[in-house]
Amino acid sequence: MIIRDIIKMKGSTIFSITPGGPVSEALAVMVKNDIGSLVVLDGSRLAGMLTFREVLKALDARSGNLAGLKVADVMIVNPVCGNPEDSLESLRETMTKDHIRYLPVKEGDKLLGVISFHDVANAVIKETTFHNRLLKSYIKNWPEEEKAAK
């Protein structure tokens, strides 16, 4: 399985905000859509990522006050991006090694979507279930003469 398969499975809806947008607005979008990240777009260019982690750090640093705080002040600049042809295994390794919960996926300069750690877990479950069904089918249909010889 590759990243492109995960994007197809989950859909390519992208929630975004501009760097100049208020963090309070970004937080409202995240809560409304039950998501943990927003892509930060400057026009059509990926400028960064904003996740609940950055929002929580900003809340802590400002004693719970987000007034006047802009997305550009707290976003991840130049986030690590995935390639649609990357394998599920390399994706898991990158996300685990770099503590990434939300990974933008780009093909050249085009943003295709965002993969969450939850999406990766779902893909692993689906892939494992598929392999288990194949193995059970193989065992069930094992030729009788080979079963008797064993």
N, C-alpha and C positions, 0 to 999 in steps of 0.2 A: 504494500500500500504506500502511496506517495501523498504529499500534501494536497495536490490537486484533487485527489479522491475525497479527502476530508472536507475541502471547500465545497465540493459538489454535494456531499452528504448533509452538511449543515446549512448550506446556502451562503450567498455572498453579500448579504446585507451588511452595509458598513455604516456605523454611527460615528459622526465626526463633529468637530468644533474647530473654530479658528484659533490661532495663537492669541489673538487679542480678546477672545471671549472670556467672560468672568468665570472663575472656578465654581462659583455658586450655581451658575447656569449649567455647567458641565455636570456637576453633581446631580442636579435635577433631572437631566437627560439620562444619566446612568441609573438613577433610582426608578424613573418612570418605565424604562425599558428592561429593568432587571439585568443589567450588564455591569461588568467590572472594569471596562476600559472604553476609551474613545480614541479614535484616530484624530490627530491634530493635522488639519490640512491648511496649507497656505496656497490658496487657489486650488490647483489640482495636485500640488506637490506635497508629499508626506513631510511634514515638519517635525513630527514627534508623536509620542503616545502619552496619554494621560490615563493612569489606572487609579483604582481606589487607594493603592499604597501611597502614591504621591499626594493625594487629597488628604489622607490621614496624617501624613508627615506635616503638611501645611497647617492643618488644624491644630496639631500638637504645638508646632513652632509659634503659632499665633494665638495660643490660648483659646482656640475654638472660634476665632473670628476670621471669616473669609472675605470680609468687606474690602473691595478694591483690588483683590488679588486676581491677576490674569493667568490664563492657562499657560502662557509662555514662561511665567515665573516659576512654575513647578513641574512642567512636562519633562518627559525623557526626550532629550534631543538626540537625533540620529540613532533611533532604536535599531536593534538587531532585527533583520528581516529574513524571512524564509523564502525559498524558491519553490515554485509549484512542483518541481521535479525532485525535490529532496525526499528522501525516504522517511517513513514513520520513525524508524530507529534513530536516524540522525536528528530528526525533529525532537524526539524525546531527550536525546543526549544534550542538545543545545539548550532546551528549556530547563532541564535539570541543572546543568553545569552553571548557567548564567542566572538562575533563579527567575526565569521569565514565565509569567502566567499568561501573557497575551502577546502573540507574535504576529506582526503584520506580514502578509505574504505579497511579494511583488514579482512581477514578470517584466524585467527591464524597469521602466519608470512607472508602469501601470500597477496600481494597487488592486489586488484581486479579492482581498478579504483579511480577516483577522482570525487566527486560530487560538483558542484558549486551551489551557491545560485540561479542562473538562472535555473539550472536543477530542483531544488526544486520547483521553481515557475511554470515551465512547467508541472511538475508532479501534482501539486495542480490543475492547470487549467484542465488537462486531467481527473483527478479524479472527479472534480466538474461537468464537462460536462457530464461524464458518469452517475453520480447520477441524474443530471437534466433530462437526457433522460429516465432513469428508472422511475422517478416520473411522467413525462409527459405521458409515456406509461401506467403507473398504473392508472392515472386519466382518460385518454382517454378510457381505457377498463373497467372502473368501471361499475359493473352491473346496468342495467337500473332501476330495482326495488329499488335499494338502492339510486340511484340518485333522483328518484321520492319521496322517503320517506324523503329526507332531505330538 
